[in-house]
Amino acid sequence: MGEKLKQARQRAGMTQAQLAEAIGCKQKDVSRWEAGLIEPGVLTVKKMAQALGCSMDDLV
């Protein structure tokens, strides 16, 4: 999921910090998700998809 998240974020023209602010988390969480160190919960994936203008399927 990490690489898909990173690609979607970059396509949306957002930084990790901007995505974190949009979904109400910290930049280090976004960094860890993109690195594959931790996995976000379903509700967080939904928020990310909305913020990035993509579907949840695009991220997982």
N, CA and C atoms as a LAMMPS dump frame, in Angstrom:
ITEM: TIMESTEP
0
ITEM: NUMBER OF ATOMS
180
ITEM: BOX BOUNDS ff ff ff
-5.0000000000000000e+02 5.0000000000000000e+02
-5.0000000000000000e+02 5.0000000000000000e+02
-5.0000000000000000e+02 5.0000000000000000e+02
ITEM: ATOMS id mol type element x y z
1 1 1 N 0.806 -1.194 0
2 1 2 C 0 0 0
3 1 3 C 0.853 1.264 0
4 2 1 N 2.006 1.214 0.594
5 2 2 C 2.845 2.391 0.745
6 2 3 C 3.145 3.103 -0.556
7 3 1 N 3.558 2.347 -1.554
8 3 2 C 3.918 2.951 -2.834
9 3 3 C 2.692 3.541 -3.533
10 4 1 N 1.558 2.852 -3.439
11 4 2 C 0.325 3.371 -4.045
12 4 3 C -0.093 4.681 -3.39
13 5 1 N 0.04 4.74 -2.073
14 5 2 C -0.295 5.958 -1.344
15 5 3 C 0.617 7.103 -1.785
16 6 1 N 1.9 6.82 -1.861
17 6 2 C 2.859 7.849 -2.263
18 6 3 C 2.555 8.373 -3.667
19 7 1 N 2.269 7.473 -4.586
20 7 2 C 1.962 7.877 -5.958
21 7 3 C 0.693 8.719 -6.017
22 8 1 N -0.341 8.306 -5.282
23 8 2 C -1.604 9.056 -5.271
24 8 3 C -1.397 10.439 -4.666
25 9 1 N -0.604 10.504 -3.617
26 9 2 C -0.327 11.799 -2.973
27 9 3 C 0.429 12.728 -3.932
28 10 1 N 1.406 12.187 -4.614
29 10 2 C 2.174 12.995 -5.559
30 10 3 C 1.318 13.447 -6.738
31 11 1 N 0.448 12.552 -7.237
32 11 2 C -0.463 12.926 -8.324
33 11 3 C -1.375 14.075 -7.899
34 12 1 N -1.771 14.059 -6.623
35 12 2 C -2.647 15.109 -6.099
36 12 3 C -1.87 16.399 -5.806
37 13 1 N -0.548 16.351 -5.928
38 13 2 C 0.274 17.533 -5.688
39 13 3 C 0.36 17.924 -4.235
40 14 1 N 0.293 16.921 -3.351
41 14 2 C 0.33 17.186 -1.917
42 14 3 C 1.625 16.683 -1.304
43 15 1 N 2.075 17.376 -0.276
44 15 2 C 3.197 16.892 0.516
45 15 3 C 2.654 15.96 1.598
46 16 1 N 3.542 15.255 2.252
47 16 2 C 3.105 14.407 3.366
48 16 3 C 2.441 15.256 4.443
49 17 1 N 3.005 16.417 4.714
50 17 2 C 2.448 17.297 5.747
51 17 3 C 1.055 17.786 5.369
52 18 1 N 0.853 18.112 4.101
53 18 2 C -0.461 18.57 3.657
54 18 3 C -1.502 17.463 3.768
55 19 1 N -1.129 16.246 3.396
56 19 2 C -2.06 15.128 3.523
57 19 3 C -2.384 14.873 4.984
58 20 1 N -1.359 14.912 5.816
59 20 2 C -1.566 14.69 7.25
60 20 3 C -2.55 15.712 7.821
61 21 1 N -2.38 16.97 7.454
62 21 2 C -3.278 18.014 7.95
63 21 3 C -4.702 17.792 7.443
64 22 1 N -4.822 17.364 6.195
65 22 2 C -6.147 17.162 5.595
66 22 3 C -6.928 16.044 6.27
67 23 1 N -6.227 15.04 6.778
68 23 2 C -6.935 13.909 7.383
69 23 3 C -6.831 13.876 8.907
70 24 1 N -6.134 14.846 9.482
71 24 2 C -6.074 14.957 10.935
72 24 3 C -5.112 14.007 11.609
73 25 1 N -3.925 13.848 11.014
74 25 2 C -2.903 13.023 11.661
75 25 3 C -1.575 13.758 11.572
76 26 1 N -0.495 13.085 11.906
77 26 2 C 0.83 13.696 11.87
78 26 3 C 1.586 13.267 10.619
79 27 1 N 2.499 14.11 10.187
80 27 2 C 3.289 13.824 8.992
81 27 3 C 4.072 12.526 9.142
82 28 1 N 4.553 12.251 10.351
83 28 2 C 5.33 11.019 10.55
84 28 3 C 4.479 9.776 10.316
85 29 1 N 3.17 9.867 10.553
86 29 2 C 2.285 8.733 10.269
87 29 3 C 2.222 8.478 8.772
88 30 1 N 2.073 9.547 7.989
89 30 2 C 2.035 9.41 6.531
90 30 3 C 3.342 8.804 6.044
91 31 1 N 4.451 9.27 6.591
92 31 2 C 5.761 8.746 6.211
93 31 3 C 5.862 7.25 6.506
94 32 1 N 5.384 6.844 7.662
95 32 2 C 5.437 5.421 8.034
96 32 3 C 4.526 4.57 7.164
97 33 1 N 3.365 5.106 6.801
98 33 2 C 2.464 4.363 5.895
99 33 3 C 3.119 4.174 4.541
100 34 1 N 3.72 5.249 4.028
101 34 2 C 4.362 5.167 2.719
102 34 3 C 5.562 4.22 2.734
103 35 1 N 6.251 4.157 3.851
104 35 2 C 7.413 3.267 3.971
105 35 3 C 7.001 1.823 4.241
106 36 1 N 5.719 1.6 4.524
107 36 2 C 5.241 0.257 4.815
108 36 3 C 5.549 -0.219 6.22
109 37 1 N 5.888 0.712 7.109
110 37 2 C 6.217 0.341 8.481
111 37 3 C 4.974 0.051 9.31
112 38 1 N 3.892 0.774 9.008
113 38 2 C 2.61 0.551 9.677
114 38 3 C 1.508 0.639 8.632
115 39 1 N 0.357 0.082 8.945
116 39 2 C -0.801 0.121 8.041
117 39 3 C -1.89 0.985 8.671
118 40 1 N -2.487 1.874 7.882
119 40 2 C -3.583 2.694 8.414
120 40 3 C -4.871 1.88 8.527
121 41 1 N -5.76 2.34 9.378
122 41 2 C -7.059 1.702 9.513
123 41 3 C -7.965 2.042 8.34
124 42 1 N -9.066 1.346 8.242
125 42 2 C -9.998 1.52 7.132
126 42 3 C -10.542 2.95 7.079
127 43 1 N -10.899 3.517 8.217
128 43 2 C -11.44 4.873 8.222
129 43 3 C -10.395 5.885 7.755
130 44 1 N -9.142 5.645 8.112
131 44 2 C -8.067 6.524 7.677
132 44 3 C -7.851 6.414 6.177
133 45 1 N -7.923 5.206 5.646
134 45 2 C -7.792 5.016 4.2
135 45 3 C -8.917 5.752 3.477
136 46 1 N -10.116 5.707 4.04
137 46 2 C -11.254 6.411 3.44
138 46 3 C -10.995 7.914 3.423
139 47 1 N -10.497 8.462 4.534
140 47 2 C -10.183 9.889 4.597
141 47 3 C -9.097 10.259 3.589
142 48 1 N -8.084 9.404 3.473
143 48 2 C -7.002 9.672 2.526
144 48 3 C -7.533 9.688 1.097
145 49 1 N -8.378 8.726 0.763
146 49 2 C -8.938 8.656 -0.586
147 49 3 C -9.735 9.92 -0.898
148 50 1 N -10.521 10.381 0.059
149 50 2 C -11.3 11.601 -0.147
150 50 3 C -10.385 12.804 -0.331
151 51 1 N -9.357 12.905 0.503
152 51 2 C -8.429 14.036 0.425
153 51 3 C -7.635 14.035 -0.872
154 52 1 N -7.339 12.837 -1.389
155 52 2 C -6.522 12.71 -2.593
156 52 3 C -7.346 12.636 -3.88
157 53 1 N -8.668 12.577 -3.733
158 53 2 C -9.526 12.524 -4.909
159 53 3 C -9.427 11.225 -5.674
160 54 1 N -9.295 10.123 -4.939
161 54 2 C -9.218 8.813 -5.569
162 54 3 C -10.097 7.838 -4.796
163 55 1 N -10.144 6.604 -5.233
164 55 2 C -10.935 5.597 -4.528
165 55 3 C -10.054 4.868 -3.523
166 56 1 N -10.7 4.224 -2.58
167 56 2 C -9.946 3.421 -1.619
168 56 3 C -9.185 2.313 -2.329
169 57 1 N -9.772 1.772 -3.385
170 57 2 C -9.123 0.696 -4.155
171 57 3 C -7.811 1.173 -4.765
172 58 1 N -7.716 2.451 -5.075
173 58 2 C -6.48 2.987 -5.65
174 58 3 C -5.339 2.97 -4.634
175 59 1 N -5.676 2.924 -3.36
176 59 2 C -4.663 2.997 -2.308
177 59 3 C -4.248 1.656 -1.748
178 60 1 N -5.085 0.645 -1.912
179 60 2 C -4.755 -0.676 -1.328
180 60 3 C -4.47 -1.704 -2.393
